[in-house]
């Protein structure tokens, strides 16, 4: 990791590293799992600031509606993200959309405990995403 990296970015990279081949998470999910429930945009900005500096499966993080929305830069763009997702078995349409719920990844509680979040917050996540 980059020295001097913020705790937010370290946790963000950790959550992104959980996403298995052929699965995705939304920017909002990543934010929830690091303890910043309304931080989807912050996740996007932080991911962009790391491009080319940190090795992570960045292409597995998408818009909550199942749309590839990155603006692109020297390292990554929509076409590359689309290609990488298709390579992993996720059919992305020409308009950069796909059925997100079919490929969405939900980490189990053991993974979430690694984030050292408040027990009440973890209970809220569990209730919302893992109802009994």
N, CA and C of each residue as an Amber inpcrd file, in Angstrom:
protein
   396
   0.8290000  -1.1820000   0.0000000   0.0000000   0.0000000   0.0000000
   0.8740000   1.2470000   0.0000000   0.2460000   2.3480000  -0.3170000
   0.9470000   3.6160000  -0.3860000   1.1280000   4.1540000   1.0230000
   2.3490000   4.5940000   1.3510000   2.5660000   5.1530000   2.6800000
   1.7670000   6.4430000   2.8010000   1.2400000   6.6820000   3.9640000
   0.4460000   7.8720000   4.2010000  -0.9820000   7.7800000   3.6810000
  -1.3870000   6.5910000   3.2370000  -2.7420000   6.4140000   2.7120000
  -3.7470000   6.5520000   3.8510000  -4.8650000   7.2040000   3.5780000
  -5.8910000   7.3890000   4.5990000  -6.4990000   6.0470000   5.0030000
  -7.0600000   6.0180000   6.1850000  -7.7280000   4.8210000   6.6850000
  -8.9120000   4.4660000   5.7780000  -9.5950000   5.4930000   5.2840000
 -10.7230000   5.2780000   4.3690000 -10.2540000   4.4950000   3.1440000
  -9.1710000   4.9320000   2.5300000  -8.6790000   4.2630000   1.3230000
  -8.1990000   2.8450000   1.6240000  -7.5510000   2.6510000   2.7570000
  -7.1030000   1.3070000   3.1260000  -8.2900000   0.3620000   3.2580000
  -9.3390000   0.8280000   3.9440000 -10.5280000  -0.0100000   4.1200000
 -11.2300000  -0.2430000   2.7860000 -11.2710000   0.7910000   1.9500000
 -11.8990000   0.6700000   0.6400000 -11.2050000  -0.4140000  -0.1820000
  -9.8940000  -0.3870000  -0.2090000  -9.1300000  -1.3940000  -0.9540000
  -9.3770000  -2.7750000  -0.3780000  -9.4690000  -2.8800000   0.9420000
  -9.7390000  -4.1670000   1.5760000 -11.0840000  -4.7190000   1.1200000
 -12.1250000  -3.8940000   1.1310000 -13.4520000  -4.3520000   0.7200000
 -13.4460000  -4.7390000  -0.7580000 -12.8290000  -3.9320000  -1.5950000
 -12.7810000  -4.2420000  -3.0280000 -12.0620000  -5.5700000  -3.2650000
 -11.0470000  -5.8440000  -2.4560000 -10.3020000  -7.1030000  -2.6220000
 -11.1440000  -8.3280000  -2.2870000 -12.2390000  -8.1490000  -1.5500000
 -13.1240000  -9.2710000  -1.2110000 -13.9450000  -9.7450000  -2.3920000
 -14.1990000  -8.8800000  -3.3600000 -15.1390000  -9.1980000  -4.4410000
 -14.5650000 -10.3140000  -5.3050000 -15.2430000 -11.4490000  -5.3510000
 -14.7110000 -12.5730000  -6.1210000 -14.9030000 -12.4080000  -7.6310000
 -14.1460000 -13.1640000  -8.3570000 -14.2380000 -13.2340000  -9.8150000
 -15.6950000 -13.4570000 -10.2150000 -16.1840000 -12.6680000 -11.1740000
 -17.5450000 -12.8500000 -11.6610000 -18.6200000 -12.1980000 -10.8210000
 -18.2250000 -11.3990000  -9.8440000 -19.1770000 -10.7000000  -8.9750000
 -18.8400000  -9.2120000  -8.9590000 -19.7940000  -8.3940000  -8.5150000
 -19.5920000  -6.9520000  -8.4220000 -20.1750000  -6.4210000  -7.1190000
 -19.7820000  -5.2090000  -6.7780000 -20.3810000  -4.4330000  -5.6980000
 -20.6170000  -3.0400000  -6.2540000 -21.5650000  -2.3500000  -5.6580000
 -21.7770000  -0.9600000  -6.0300000 -20.8710000  -0.0700000  -5.1770000
 -20.6660000   1.1460000  -5.6470000 -19.8870000   2.1190000  -4.8720000
 -20.5200000   2.2940000  -3.4890000 -21.8620000   2.3270000  -3.4590000
 -22.5710000   2.4810000  -2.1950000 -22.3620000   1.3220000  -1.2460000
 -22.3300000   0.1130000  -1.7780000 -22.0640000  -1.0570000  -0.9320000
 -20.6860000  -0.9380000  -0.2980000 -19.6910000  -0.6030000  -1.0960000
 -18.3370000  -0.4640000  -0.5610000 -18.3600000   0.5480000   0.5770000
 -19.0390000   1.6690000   0.3750000 -19.1130000   2.7030000   1.4100000
 -19.7640000   2.1780000   2.6860000 -20.8730000   1.4510000   2.5310000
 -21.5710000   0.8910000   3.7040000 -20.6410000  -0.0420000   4.4650000
 -19.9270000  -0.8890000   3.7480000 -19.0920000  -1.8950000   4.3940000
 -17.8390000  -1.3250000   5.0520000 -17.4950000  -0.0790000   4.7460000
 -16.3660000   0.5340000   5.4570000 -16.8310000   1.5170000   6.5160000
 -18.1640000   1.6180000   6.6740000 -18.7030000   2.4380000   7.7580000
 -19.0830000   3.8490000   7.3700000 -19.2060000   4.1330000   6.0800000
 -19.5900000   5.4610000   5.6020000 -20.8130000   5.2810000   4.7000000
 -21.9930000   5.0860000   5.2950000 -23.1560000   4.6620000   4.5330000
 -23.6200000   5.5890000   3.4080000 -23.2460000   6.8260000   3.4120000
 -23.6500000   7.7260000   2.3280000 -22.4190000   8.1990000   1.5480000
 -21.4120000   7.3390000   1.4860000 -20.1390000   7.7210000   0.8880000
 -19.8430000   7.1400000  -0.4780000 -20.8670000   6.8460000  -1.2780000
 -20.6350000   6.2480000  -2.6020000 -19.7410000   7.1330000  -3.4690000
 -20.0120000   8.4180000  -3.4890000 -19.1900000   9.3200000  -4.3090000
 -17.7560000   9.3880000  -3.7950000 -17.6170000   9.3760000  -2.4910000
 -16.2700000   9.3960000  -1.9090000 -15.4950000   8.1510000  -2.3350000
 -16.1610000   7.0090000  -2.3950000 -15.5200000   5.7790000  -2.8660000
 -15.0590000   5.9700000  -4.3080000 -15.9240000   6.5000000  -5.1480000
 -15.5610000   6.7340000  -6.5470000 -14.3690000   7.6610000  -6.6910000
 -14.3900000   8.7670000  -5.9630000 -13.2680000   9.7210000  -6.0290000
 -11.9850000   9.0800000  -5.5240000 -12.0960000   8.3330000  -4.4330000
 -10.9080000   7.6960000  -3.8630000 -10.3440000   6.6330000  -4.7930000
 -11.2300000   5.8740000  -5.4350000 -10.7560000   4.8720000  -6.3890000
 -10.0060000   5.5470000  -7.5310000 -10.5510000   6.6400000  -8.0070000
  -9.9070000   7.3480000  -9.1150000  -8.5180000   7.8620000  -8.7180000
  -8.3800000   8.3130000  -7.4830000  -7.0890000   8.8470000  -7.0370000
  -6.0230000   7.7630000  -6.9110000  -6.4360000   6.4910000  -6.8650000
  -5.4950000   5.3810000  -6.7190000  -5.1120000   4.7290000  -8.0410000
  -5.7800000   5.1090000  -9.1220000  -5.5660000   4.4430000 -10.4000000
  -4.0940000   4.4350000 -10.7780000  -3.6070000   3.2500000 -11.0810000
  -2.2150000   3.0830000 -11.4630000  -1.2600000   2.9560000 -10.2880000
  -1.7620000   3.1270000  -9.0640000  -0.8980000   3.0890000  -7.8790000
  -1.1090000   1.8530000  -7.0140000  -2.3060000   1.2790000  -7.0640000
  -2.6600000   0.1450000  -6.2100000  -3.3010000  -0.9260000  -7.0760000
  -2.8750000  -2.1590000  -6.8650000  -3.4340000  -3.2820000  -7.6080000
  -4.6750000  -3.7880000  -6.8830000  -5.8330000  -3.5800000  -7.4810000
  -7.0900000  -4.0790000  -6.9190000  -8.0550000  -4.3250000  -8.0700000
  -9.0540000  -5.1720000  -7.8590000 -10.0270000  -5.4590000  -8.9260000
 -11.0580000  -4.3270000  -9.0510000 -10.5920000  -3.1440000  -9.3830000
 -11.4130000  -1.9400000  -9.4840000 -12.6130000  -2.1120000 -10.4100000
 -12.4680000  -2.9320000 -11.4530000 -13.5250000  -3.1000000 -12.4460000
 -14.7660000  -3.7720000 -11.8780000 -14.6620000  -4.3580000 -10.6960000
 -15.7950000  -5.0340000 -10.0700000 -16.6620000  -4.0850000  -9.2460000
 -16.3610000  -2.8010000  -9.2660000 -17.1500000  -1.8040000  -8.5460000
 -17.8780000  -0.9540000  -9.5870000 -19.2010000  -0.9300000  -9.4670000
 -20.0420000  -0.2870000 -10.4820000 -21.1470000   0.5450000  -9.8230000
 -21.8550000   1.2490000 -10.6350000 -23.0140000   2.0200000 -10.2130000
 -24.0830000   1.0680000  -9.6730000 -24.8480000   1.5110000  -8.6910000
 -25.8590000   0.6640000  -8.0530000 -26.9610000   0.2010000  -9.0100000
 -27.1310000   0.8840000 -10.1230000 -28.1520000   0.4950000 -11.0980000
 -27.6350000  -0.5500000 -12.0820000 -26.3620000  -0.9430000 -11.9340000
 -25.7890000  -1.9110000 -12.8690000 -25.3090000  -1.2400000 -14.1380000
 -24.6340000  -0.1240000 -13.9620000 -24.1260000   0.6420000 -15.0930000
 -22.6570000   0.9910000 -14.8330000 -21.8650000   0.8710000 -15.8690000
 -20.4690000   1.3050000 -15.7930000 -20.4700000   2.8150000 -15.9860000
 -19.9610000   3.5340000 -14.9960000 -20.0470000   4.9980000 -15.0400000
 -18.7100000   5.7210000 -14.9310000 -17.5990000   4.9810000 -14.9210000
 -16.3300000   5.6910000 -14.7720000 -16.1070000   6.6050000 -15.9660000
 -15.4780000   7.7390000 -15.6990000 -15.2190000   8.7250000 -16.7490000
 -14.0170000   8.3230000 -17.6000000 -13.0910000   7.6200000 -16.9900000
 -11.9020000   7.1850000 -17.7250000 -10.7500000   8.1550000 -17.5710000
  -9.5650000   7.6150000 -17.7230000  -8.3430000   8.4140000 -17.6660000
  -7.2400000   7.6200000 -18.3560000  -6.0080000   7.9370000 -18.0400000
  -4.8580000   7.2910000 -18.6600000  -4.8450000   5.7760000 -18.4340000
  -5.3680000   5.3150000 -17.2940000  -5.2720000   3.9080000 -16.9130000
  -6.5120000   3.0750000 -17.2250000  -7.6960000   3.6490000 -17.0070000
  -8.9320000   2.8790000 -17.0930000 -10.0080000   3.6780000 -17.8140000
 -10.9000000   2.9750000 -18.4870000 -12.0480000   3.6270000 -19.0890000
 -13.2100000   2.6440000 -19.1380000 -14.3670000   3.1140000 -19.6250000
 -15.5600000   2.2760000 -19.6650000 -15.3580000   1.0190000 -20.5020000
 -14.6880000   1.1590000 -21.6240000 -14.4780000   0.0020000 -22.5060000
 -13.6310000  -1.0740000 -21.8270000 -12.5720000  -0.6520000 -21.1220000
 -11.7300000  -1.6210000 -20.4130000 -12.5190000  -2.3060000 -19.3040000
 -13.3010000  -1.5260000 -18.5340000 -14.0980000  -2.1310000 -17.4630000
 -15.1060000  -3.1190000 -18.0470000 -15.7460000  -2.7460000 -19.1230000
 -16.6970000  -3.6400000 -19.7940000 -15.9990000  -4.9300000 -20.2200000
 -14.8520000  -4.8050000 -20.8450000 -14.0960000  -5.9670000 -21.3150000
 -13.7280000  -6.8920000 -20.1510000 -13.2590000  -6.3130000 -19.0550000
 -12.8590000  -7.1170000 -17.8970000 -14.0530000  -7.8350000 -17.2700000
 -15.1910000  -7.1560000 -17.1740000 -16.3850000  -7.7980000 -16.6260000
 -16.8720000  -8.9280000 -17.5340000 -16.8640000  -8.7000000 -18.8370000
 -17.2710000  -9.7450000 -19.7830000 -16.3410000 -10.9490000 -19.6740000
 -15.0470000 -10.6930000 -19.5140000 -14.0680000 -11.7690000 -19.3500000
 -14.3880000 -12.6250000 -18.1280000 -14.9980000 -12.0050000 -17.1150000
 -15.3600000 -12.7290000 -15.8960000 -16.7600000 -13.3450000 -15.9760000
 -17.3930000 -13.2660000 -17.1340000 -18.6830000 -13.9070000 -17.3160000
 -19.8910000 -13.0200000 -17.0600000 -19.6830000 -11.7190000 -16.9360000
 -20.7900000 -10.7930000 -16.7180000 -21.1280000 -10.1330000 -18.0520000
 -22.2820000 -10.4570000 -18.6290000 -22.6330000  -9.8930000 -19.9310000
 -23.0280000  -8.4170000 -19.8170000 -22.2050000  -7.5520000 -20.3620000
 -22.4460000  -6.1060000 -20.3330000 -22.9290000  -5.6760000 -21.7180000
 -24.0180000  -4.9270000 -21.7340000 -24.6030000  -4.4760000 -23.0010000
 -23.7980000  -3.3150000 -23.5910000 -24.1150000  -2.9650000 -24.8370000
 -23.4310000  -1.8650000 -25.5170000 -23.5880000  -0.5320000 -24.7920000
 -24.6870000  -0.3760000 -24.0270000 -24.8990000   0.8680000 -23.2790000
 -24.2530000   0.8130000 -21.8910000 -23.3810000  -0.1710000 -21.6770000
 -22.6150000  -0.3440000 -20.4320000 -23.4800000  -0.7160000 -19.2340000
 -24.5870000  -1.4000000 -19.4610000 -25.4400000  -1.8530000 -18.3680000
 -25.4630000  -3.3740000 -18.3030000 -25.8660000  -3.8910000 -17.1530000
 -26.0160000  -5.3310000 -16.9530000 -26.9420000  -5.5570000 -15.7710000
 -27.3540000  -6.7970000 -15.5590000 -28.2500000  -7.1540000 -14.4580000
 -27.4410000  -7.2690000 -13.1660000 -27.3350000  -6.1750000 -12.4410000
 -26.4660000  -6.1430000 -11.2570000 -26.8870000  -7.1530000 -10.1950000
 -28.1760000  -7.3200000  -9.9700000 -28.6000000  -8.2290000  -8.8910000
 -28.1800000  -9.6670000  -9.1490000 -28.0380000 -10.0250000 -10.3850000
 -27.6010000 -11.3810000 -10.7320000 -26.1340000 -11.6140000 -10.3580000
 -25.3530000 -10.5370000 -10.2750000 -23.9080000 -10.6540000 -10.0550000
 -23.4230000  -9.9490000  -8.7860000 -24.3410000  -9.3790000  -8.0340000
 -23.9620000  -8.6210000  -6.8360000 -23.3870000  -9.5410000  -5.7670000
 -22.3040000  -9.0900000  -5.1410000 -21.6550000  -9.8450000  -4.0690000
 -22.0020000  -9.2230000  -2.7280000 -22.4120000 -10.0770000  -1.7870000
 -22.6510000  -9.6690000  -0.4040000 -21.6660000 -10.4120000   0.4870000
 -20.7460000  -9.7000000   1.1270000 -19.8050000 -10.3910000   2.0240000
 -20.5350000 -10.9390000   3.2410000 -20.0240000 -12.0280000   3.7700000
 -20.6430000 -12.5900000   4.9590000 -20.2010000 -11.7990000   6.1970000
 -20.8110000 -12.1010000   7.3180000 -20.5330000 -11.3510000   8.5460000
 -19.0950000 -11.5170000   9.0100000 -18.4860000 -12.6400000   8.7320000
 -17.0840000 -12.8300000   9.1230000 -16.1860000 -11.8110000   8.4270000
 -16.4120000 -11.5990000   7.1370000 -15.6380000 -10.5840000   6.4190000
 -15.9310000  -9.1930000   6.9770000 -17.2030000  -8.9120000   7.2210000
 -17.5590000  -7.5890000   7.7270000 -16.9350000  -7.3110000   9.0900000
 -16.7730000  -8.3360000   9.8980000 -16.1550000  -8.1480000  11.2140000
 -14.7130000  -7.6770000  11.0870000 -14.0540000  -7.9970000   9.9720000
 -12.6840000  -7.5400000   9.7530000 -12.5950000  -6.0160000   9.7010000
 -13.7000000  -5.3480000   9.3980000 -13.7030000  -3.9010000   9.2810000
 -13.7470000  -3.2180000  10.6420000 -13.9390000  -3.9910000  11.7040000
 -13.9600000  -3.4760000  13.0670000 -14.9840000  -2.3570000  13.2380000
 -16.1720000  -2.5980000  12.6960000 -17.2510000  -1.6290000  12.8040000
 -17.9810000  -1.8090000  14.1230000 -18.6740000  -0.7930000  14.5450000
 -19.4840000  -0.8110000  15.7480000 -20.4900000  -1.9600000  15.6640000
 -20.7170000  -2.6460000  16.7700000 -21.6120000  -3.8070000  16.7900000
 -23.0430000  -3.4490000  16.3560000 -23.5220000  -2.2660000  16.7390000
 -24.8660000  -1.8550000  16.3370000 -24.9250000  -1.6230000  14.8220000
 -23.8890000  -1.0450000  14.2760000 -23.8280000  -0.8130000  12.8310000
 -23.7890000  -2.1530000  12.0880000 -22.9920000  -3.0910000  12.5820000
 -22.9490000  -4.4270000  11.9830000 -24.3210000  -5.0990000  12.0410000
 -25.0190000  -4.9380000  13.1470000 -26.3610000  -5.5200000  13.2800000
 -27.3050000  -4.9000000  12.2480000 -27.1820000  -3.5860000  12.0180000
 -28.0240000  -2.9160000  11.0310000 -27.7250000  -3.4460000   9.6290000
 -26.4450000  -3.6260000   9.3050000 -26.0600000  -4.1740000   8.0010000
 -26.6300000  -5.5870000   7.8550000 -26.4820000  -6.3740000   8.9050000
 -26.9630000  -7.7640000   8.8630000 -28.4740000  -7.7900000   8.6320000
 -29.2030000  -6.9600000   9.3420000 -30.6560000  -6.9270000   9.1890000
 -31.0590000  -6.4880000   7.7830000 -30.3680000  -5.5060000   7.2430000
 -30.7230000  -4.9800000   5.9190000 -30.3760000  -5.9590000   4.7970000
 -29.1850000  -6.5690000   4.8660000 -28.7140000  -7.3960000   3.7700000
 -28.8540000  -8.8940000   3.9720000 -29.0670000  -9.3190000   5.2130000
 -29.1790000 -10.7420000   5.5030000 -30.4000000 -11.0230000   6.3600000
 -31.5820000 -10.6220000   5.9060000 -32.7660000 -10.8460000   6.7400000
 -33.0400000 -12.3250000   6.9490000 -33.5690000 -12.6410000   8.1120000
 -33.8620000 -14.0460000   8.4300000 -35.2750000 -14.4200000   8.0830000
